[in-house]
Amino acid sequence: QNVRIDPSSISFNMWKDIPVPFYMSVYFFEVLNPKEILQGVKPVLNQRGPYVYREFRYKTNITFHDNDTVSYLEYRKLFFQPDLSNGSEEEYVVVPNILMMGAAVMMENLPNFVKFLLSGALAGLKQEAFMNRTVGEIMWGYEDPLIDTINTFVPGLIPFKGKFGLFMELNNSNSGLFTVNTGLKDISKVHMVDSWNGLKKVNYWRSSQCNMINGTAGEMWPPFMSPTSLEFYSPDACRSMTLVYEQSGKFEGVPTYRFVAPKTLFANGTDYPPNEGFCPCMQSGIQNVSTCRLNAPLFISHPHFYNADPALVNAVEGLHPSKDKHALFLDVHPMTGIPMNCSIKLQLNLYIKQVPGIIQTGKIKPVVLPLLWFAESGSIEGSVLKQFYTNLVLIPSLMDYLQYVFLGLSVPFIISAAVLM
């Protein structure tokens, strides 16, 4: 009863307005040799950051339905934390010209005269393969006449106007309309997703299995978990993800199961056939998300290509994959399904190459180039942790103990009664 989605349950307010202090730490990969890359040299990268943001999450439009489900919109607000950051949003970073290089790859198979015309227009706008912009501009958006120019040559290729920023849609926005089970009738289904934006499955991928919306919304899970696996649907990754049990432990005295990403999470279809639906694929360790990101040549992975094909790491200089620094994890209290400590890490990569007819791409050798990686981390602490420990760990343990005490006390009375009879 304590973990049902019900205004009378202990965990309802925790679910409605997440009290856990979440932080998003962003690390950029600065390109140190842009001119040499245009001549076919291997990219050299330098990690910059972290640029840390305090993240607030809250739910609105909470609507309970007759079929034991509830719908809601969850919003995120991000606030820059200078004291926790290694640098400011005003700092400049050299990164690929994401719009131009992405559009170039997307237009590779168009007629040559279209590419020559675009290349001339790019020259007129003084567009180059790499750009030097501030962290704030790359994150939250900058005005770029290139958007209108590209849409003039290929209408609808970039279906938006005005500003472009990698995290523009993340701040002050919601992750879609989730409808999840309340667990009022069946506690084993609590938090399990019934639909997302009215859909029972998405249509981004090439197989029914890959399009399935499985698990929860990634905030809580049904109670009485087994040490096997957990699933959740991620709108950011446009897919459901499965994490596997790694080990048992404790967080501030609370028993936990740790779940981590299996090596198969971003494996290609050759190494792991169930992932064939996410293809076209390249090396294992990266996932093509172009079908849900405006067909741009974008890939997601673990930071620094951790757990990926070594060829991806060796294609650039400056990466140092490490389990301690780059592996994601969730520490969940198995009796309640409530996460106690978590750190979800993902990297965004852009596939760049020389595109004949577009001279701005030079002689760039094909490479999946890391742009940035981020970690969303949070843990229960303070009064919330104390309340959780008291209500959901200490009192149940005490009740179990008293149960055995009363059982022990009752035995002599039963024996005495039998003797007297």
Secondary structure, DSSP 8 states (H G I E B T S, - for coil): -TTSSSTTSTTHHHHHS--S-EEEEEEEEEES-HHHHTTT---BEEEEEEEEEEEEEEEEEEEE-TTSEEEEEEEEEEEE-GGG-SS-TT-EEEEE-HHHHHHHHHTTTS-HHHHHHHHHHHHHTT--SEEEEEHHHHHH-EE-THHHHHHHHSTTSS---SEE-TTTTTTTEEEEEEEEE--SS-GGGTTBEEEETTBSB--SSSSTTTTB--SB-SS---SS--SSEEEEEETTTTEEEEEEEEEEEEETTEEEEEEE--TTTT--TTTSGGGGGG-S--STTEEE-GGGTTT--EEEESGGGTTS-HHHHHTSBS----HHHH--EEEEETTTTEEEEEEEEEEEEEEE---TT-GGGTT---EEEEEEEEEEEEE--HHHHHHHHIIIIIHHHHHHHHHHHHHHHHHHHHHHHHHH-
